């Protein structure tokens, strides 16, 4: 009955609702439909377990059913990161498969920026978030880097928190980590192995594990870190496009570039395609392995992050803590995997195929 109600609210068929709730890879033909379905599911406190549907009405306790909130720190209403969008879809499905109730999804990109957290009125943000003190809050999943002080504030509202991230919380809360430093080292190490020594970096720098990994590999191989090859960005496609333009203007640009995330690299590829007359085509590698990276031309080389397992283990950790299975802070680290495609080439192969999207 609940799926039928969600279908009515979202304006689609019950079959489509079922596919969206159960399959994170299912693609709706209508833009925005997936978001409408999950919004309706949250409004109705949907769970596949009938007992849990009665929790809000006070008709039952739903022994193994819990209210789970999600905090997205790398996305807001203006900029989206496909990696975190894909990761959120997997988390949503895992919450559904474990018969839990997805209560809220917050988008607070300022929480990932230490400077903004110092400058903005975080107190007012928290008052807005937690104005209803009677809401059920069994657990919180933080997706993306989160300011340390924000995490400590969140612990006043949630006894059970798990973080899914590329930057460690340093044992502030349970976390499932794909270490950004190791991810970057893997990618940049591959560039060094291809003969590159003049390597650029595009992404966040301050407090960023991937930048540390990039710098460490250059140091290990006695390759110079050129300040003009470092472009600090918020890791969006537009900024990737602009970063490539900056490299094109250099008299001696890098022969290879590591981008901290895929969507930034996609922006660089689009810039290279638009300005083919510049004849500047560096080797490019990034990290995340988003779907879009497989459809660029040349296809994007990247480091694959195991989104499905990151989400699955995160929810398992959260539920175990909620049920009293562990009290110590747990850190679970998963490995990335090189996905070598066409955008990476050796220093001796600078006449690689044209860049186009």
C-alpha positions as CSV (number, residue, x, y, z in Angstrom):
1,X,0.0,0.0,0.0
2,X,2.9,2.4,0.8
3,X,4.5,1.9,-2.6
4,X,1.2,2.7,-4.2
5,X,1.0,5.9,-2.2
6,X,4.6,6.9,-3.1
7,X,3.8,6.2,-6.8
8,X,0.8,8.5,-6.6
9,X,2.8,11.3,-4.9
10,X,5.7,11.0,-7.4
11,X,3.4,10.6,-10.5
12,X,4.8,7.3,-11.6
13,X,4.0,3.6,-11.5
14,X,4.5,1.4,-8.4
15,X,6.9,-0.7,-10.5
16,X,9.1,2.3,-11.0
17,X,9.0,3.1,-7.3
18,X,10.1,-0.4,-6.5
19,X,13.0,-0.3,-9.0
20,X,14.3,3.0,-7.7
21,X,14.1,2.0,-4.0
22,X,15.9,-1.3,-4.7
23,X,18.4,-0.6,-7.4
24,X,20.8,2.4,-7.1
25,X,21.8,2.0,-10.7
26,X,18.3,2.2,-12.1
27,X,18.0,5.3,-14.4
28,X,14.6,7.0,-14.6
29,X,13.6,8.2,-18.0
30,X,12.1,11.4,-16.5
31,X,14.7,13.9,-15.0
32,X,14.2,14.4,-11.3
33,X,11.9,11.4,-10.8
34,X,14.3,9.5,-8.6
35,X,14.5,12.5,-6.2
36,X,10.7,12.8,-6.2
37,X,10.3,9.1,-5.3
38,X,12.8,9.3,-2.4
39,X,11.3,12.6,-1.2
40,X,7.8,10.8,-1.1
41,X,9.4,7.8,0.6
42,X,10.8,10.0,3.4
43,X,7.5,11.9,3.8
44,X,5.7,8.6,4.3
45,X,8.4,7.1,6.5
46,X,8.5,4.2,4.0
47,X,10.2,0.9,4.9
48,X,9.6,-2.5,3.4
49,X,8.8,-3.8,6.9
50,X,5.2,-3.3,7.8
51,X,5.9,-3.1,11.5
52,X,8.3,-0.1,11.0
53,X,5.6,1.8,9.1
54,X,3.7,2.0,12.4
55,X,6.6,3.5,14.3
56,X,5.5,7.1,13.8
57,X,1.9,6.3,14.7
58,X,3.0,4.6,17.9
59,X,1.5,1.2,16.9
60,X,4.7,-0.8,17.3
61,X,8.4,-0.5,18.1
62,X,9.7,-2.2,14.9
63,X,12.5,-4.2,16.7
64,X,15.1,-3.9,13.9
65,X,14.0,-0.7,12.2
66,X,15.6,2.7,12.8
67,X,15.3,6.3,11.6
68,X,18.5,7.1,9.6
69,X,19.5,10.7,8.6
70,X,22.0,11.5,5.9
71,X,24.3,14.6,5.8
72,X,25.8,15.5,2.4
73,X,28.8,17.8,2.9
74,X,30.1,18.0,-0.7
75,X,26.8,19.0,-2.5
76,X,24.4,21.9,-2.3
77,X,21.6,23.3,-4.5
78,X,24.1,24.9,-7.0
79,X,26.9,22.4,-7.4
80,X,26.7,18.7,-7.5
81,X,29.4,16.1,-7.5
82,X,28.4,12.9,-9.5
83,X,30.5,10.7,-7.2
84,X,28.6,11.7,-4.1
85,X,25.3,11.5,-6.1
86,X,26.1,8.0,-7.0
87,X,27.2,7.2,-3.5
88,X,24.0,8.6,-2.1
89,X,21.9,6.4,-4.3
90,X,23.7,3.3,-3.0
91,X,23.3,4.5,0.6
92,X,19.5,5.1,0.0
93,X,19.1,1.6,-1.3
94,X,21.1,0.0,1.5
95,X,18.9,1.8,4.1
96,X,15.9,0.4,2.3
97,X,17.3,-3.1,2.1
98,X,17.9,-3.1,5.8
99,X,14.3,-2.1,6.6
100,X,15.3,1.2,8.0
101,X,13.6,4.5,7.5
102,X,15.4,7.3,5.7
103,X,14.2,10.4,7.6
104,X,16.1,13.3,6.1
105,X,18.8,14.2,3.7
106,X,20.6,17.5,4.5
107,X,22.8,19.3,1.9
108,X,25.4,21.4,3.8
109,X,28.4,22.1,1.6
110,X,29.7,24.7,4.1
111,X,30.4,21.9,6.5
112,X,33.2,20.6,4.3
113,X,35.0,23.9,4.2
114,X,37.0,24.8,7.4
115,X,37.2,28.5,6.4
116,X,33.4,28.8,5.9
117,X,32.8,27.0,9.2
118,X,34.8,29.7,10.9
119,X,33.2,32.6,9.0
120,X,29.5,31.5,8.9
121,X,27.0,31.3,11.8
122,X,27.1,27.6,12.4
123,X,24.9,28.0,15.4
124,X,22.0,29.2,13.3
125,X,22.5,26.3,10.9
126,X,22.2,23.8,13.7
127,X,19.2,25.6,15.2
128,X,17.5,25.2,11.8
129,X,18.5,21.6,11.4
130,X,17.3,20.5,14.8
131,X,14.4,22.8,15.6
132,X,12.1,19.9,16.1
133,X,13.5,18.1,19.2
134,X,10.9,15.4,19.1
135,X,12.1,13.9,15.8
136,X,13.5,10.3,15.8
137,X,17.3,10.2,15.4
138,X,18.7,6.7,15.6
139,X,21.7,7.3,13.4
140,X,23.5,9.6,11.0
141,X,25.5,8.9,7.9
142,X,27.9,11.7,6.9
143,X,28.9,11.5,3.2
144,X,31.9,13.6,2.4
145,X,34.6,15.6,4.3
146,X,33.2,17.3,7.4
147,X,34.8,20.0,9.6
148,X,36.0,18.6,12.9
149,X,34.0,21.0,15.1
150,X,30.9,20.3,13.1
151,X,31.3,16.6,13.8
152,X,31.7,17.2,17.5
153,X,28.6,19.3,17.5
154,X,26.7,16.6,15.7
155,X,27.7,14.1,18.4
156,X,25.4,16.1,20.8
157,X,22.4,15.2,18.7
158,X,23.4,11.7,17.6
159,X,24.8,8.9,19.6
160,X,25.4,6.9,16.5
161,X,27.4,8.4,13.5
162,X,29.3,6.9,10.7
163,X,31.3,8.8,8.1
164,X,31.9,7.8,4.4
165,X,34.9,9.7,3.2
166,X,38.3,10.1,1.5
167,X,39.6,12.2,4.4
168,X,39.8,10.5,7.8
169,X,37.9,12.0,10.8
170,X,40.9,10.8,12.9
171,X,38.7,8.5,15.0
172,X,36.1,11.1,15.9
173,X,33.4,8.8,14.7
174,X,33.1,5.4,13.0
175,X,34.1,5.7,9.4
176,X,34.4,3.8,6.1
177,X,37.4,5.3,4.3
178,X,39.0,5.1,0.9
179,X,42.1,6.9,1.9
180,X,42.6,10.0,-0.4
181,X,46.3,10.1,0.2
182,X,46.7,6.5,-1.1
183,X,44.3,7.2,-3.9
184,X,46.4,10.2,-5.1
185,X,49.7,8.3,-4.6
186,X,48.4,5.5,-6.8
187,X,47.4,7.9,-9.6
188,X,50.5,10.1,-9.5
189,X,52.7,7.1,-9.1
190,X,51.3,5.8,-12.4
191,X,52.1,9.1,-14.1
192,X,55.7,9.0,-12.8
193,X,55.9,5.5,-14.1
194,X,54.9,6.8,-17.5
195,X,57.9,9.1,-17.5
196,X,56.2,12.3,-16.4
197,X,58.0,14.6,-14.0
198,X,56.2,17.9,-14.6
199,X,52.9,17.0,-13.0
200,X,50.0,19.4,-12.2
201,X,47.4,19.1,-9.5
202,X,43.8,20.4,-9.6
203,X,41.6,20.3,-6.6
204,X,41.4,21.3,-2.9
205,X,44.7,21.7,-1.1
206,X,44.2,22.8,2.5
207,X,43.7,19.9,4.8
208,X,43.2,17.6,1.8
209,X,44.5,14.0,1.8
210,X,44.7,13.8,-1.9
211,X,47.0,16.9,-2.1
212,X,49.3,15.3,0.5
213,X,49.5,12.1,-1.5
214,X,50.3,14.0,-4.7
215,X,53.0,16.0,-2.9
216,X,54.5,13.0,-1.2
217,X,54.9,11.0,-4.5
218,X,56.7,14.0,-6.1
219,X,59.0,14.2,-3.1
220,X,59.8,10.4,-3.2
221,X,60.7,10.6,-6.9
222,X,62.7,13.8,-6.5
223,X,60.3,15.5,-9.0
224,X,59.9,19.3,-8.5
225,X,56.6,20.7,-7.2
226,X,56.0,23.7,-9.4
227,X,53.6,26.3,-7.7
228,X,52.2,27.3,-11.1
229,X,51.1,23.7,-11.7
230,X,48.9,23.7,-8.6
231,X,45.4,25.0,-9.1
232,X,43.2,25.0,-6.0
233,X,39.5,24.6,-6.8
234,X,36.2,23.4,-5.2
235,X,36.3,20.5,-7.6
236,X,33.6,21.3,-10.1
237,X,33.5,20.8,-13.8
238,X,33.5,24.5,-14.5
239,X,36.7,25.0,-12.4
240,X,38.3,22.1,-14.2
241,X,37.6,23.9,-17.5
242,X,39.2,27.1,-16.1
243,X,42.2,25.2,-14.7
244,X,43.0,23.8,-18.1
245,X,42.9,27.3,-19.6
246,X,45.4,28.4,-17.0
247,X,47.8,25.6,-17.9
248,X,47.4,26.4,-21.6
249,X,48.6,29.9,-21.0
250,X,51.9,28.8,-19.3
251,X,55.1,28.9,-21.3
252,X,56.1,25.5,-19.9
253,X,52.9,23.7,-18.8
254,X,52.8,20.3,-17.1
255,X,52.9,17.2,-19.2
256,X,50.5,15.4,-16.9
257,X,47.8,16.4,-14.5
258,X,46.2,14.7,-11.5
259,X,42.7,15.9,-10.8
260,X,41.3,15.3,-7.3
261,X,38.0,14.1,-8.7
262,X,36.5,12.9,-12.0
263,X,34.1,15.8,-12.7
264,X,37.0,18.3,-12.6
265,X,38.9,16.1,-15.1
266,X,35.8,16.1,-17.3
267,X,35.9,19.9,-17.3
268,X,39.5,19.8,-18.3
269,X,38.8,17.4,-21.2
270,X,36.0,19.7,-22.4
271,X,38.3,22.6,-22.4
272,X,41.0,20.7,-24.3
273,X,38.3,19.8,-26.9
274,X,37.2,23.4,-27.3
275,X,40.7,24.8,-27.7
276,X,42.2,22.0,-29.8
277,X,44.2,24.7,-31.7
278,X,46.4,25.2,-28.6
279,X,47.9,21.7,-29.3
280,X,48.3,21.3,-25.5
281,X,47.1,17.8,-24.5
282,X,48.5,16.6,-21.1
283,X,48.0,13.1,-19.8
284,X,45.1,13.3,-17.3
285,X,44.2,11.0,-14.4
286,X,41.7,11.5,-11.6
287,X,39.9,9.6,-8.9
288,X,36.3,8.3,-8.2
289,X,35.3,6.5,-11.4
290,X,32.0,8.2,-12.0
291,X,29.7,6.9,-14.8
292,X,30.4,10.0,-17.0
293,X,34.1,9.3,-17.1
294,X,33.5,6.2,-19.1
295,X,31.8,8.2,-21.9
296,X,34.4,10.8,-22.5
297,X,36.7,10.6,-25.6
298,X,39.3,9.7,-24.8
299,X,37.9,7.7,-21.9
300,X,39.1,9.0,-18.5
301,X,41.8,7.2,-16.5
302,X,40.9,7.2,-12.9
303,X,41.1,5.4,-9.5
304,X,37.9,3.4,-8.8
305,X,36.4,3.8,-5.4
306,X,34.2,0.9,-4.3
307,X,31.0,2.9,-3.6
308,X,28.8,-0.2,-3.1
309,X,31.0,-1.6,-0.4
310,X,31.6,1.7,1.2
311,X,27.8,2.2,1.6
312,X,27.2,-1.4,2.7
313,X,29.9,-1.4,5.3
314,X,28.9,2.0,6.6
315,X,25.3,1.0,7.3
316,X,26.5,-2.3,8.8
317,X,28.7,-0.3,11.2
318,X,26.0,2.1,12.1
319,X,23.4,-0.6,12.8
320,X,25.9,-2.5,14.9
321,X,26.6,0.5,17.0
322,X,22.9,1.3,17.4
323,X,22.3,-2.2,18.6
324,X,25.1,-2.1,21.1
325,X,27.4,-4.3,19.2
326,X,30.5,-2.1,19.7
327,X,31.4,1.1,21.6
328,X,34.9,1.8,20.4
329,X,35.4,4.0,17.3
330,X,35.9,1.8,14.2
331,X,37.8,2.7,11.1
332,X,37.3,0.5,8.1
333,X,39.6,1.2,5.1
334,X,38.9,0.0,1.5
335,X,41.3,0.1,-1.4
336,X,41.0,2.0,-4.6
337,X,41.8,0.4,-8.0
338,X,43.4,1.9,-11.0
339,X,41.2,2.1,-14.1
340,X,43.5,2.8,-17.0
341,X,41.9,4.2,-20.1
342,X,42.9,6.5,-22.9
343,X,43.5,9.8,-21.2
344,X,46.8,8.6,-19.7
345,X,49.8,8.1,-21.9
346,X,53.6,8.1,-21.5
347,X,55.8,11.1,-22.0
348,X,57.0,9.7,-25.3
349,X,53.4,9.4,-26.6
350,X,52.4,13.1,-26.6
351,X,50.6,12.7,-29.9
352,X,47.7,11.0,-28.2
353,X,44.1,11.0,-29.8
354,X,42.2,14.3,-29.9
355,X,40.2,15.3,-26.8
356,X,36.5,15.6,-27.3
357,X,33.4,14.9,-25.3
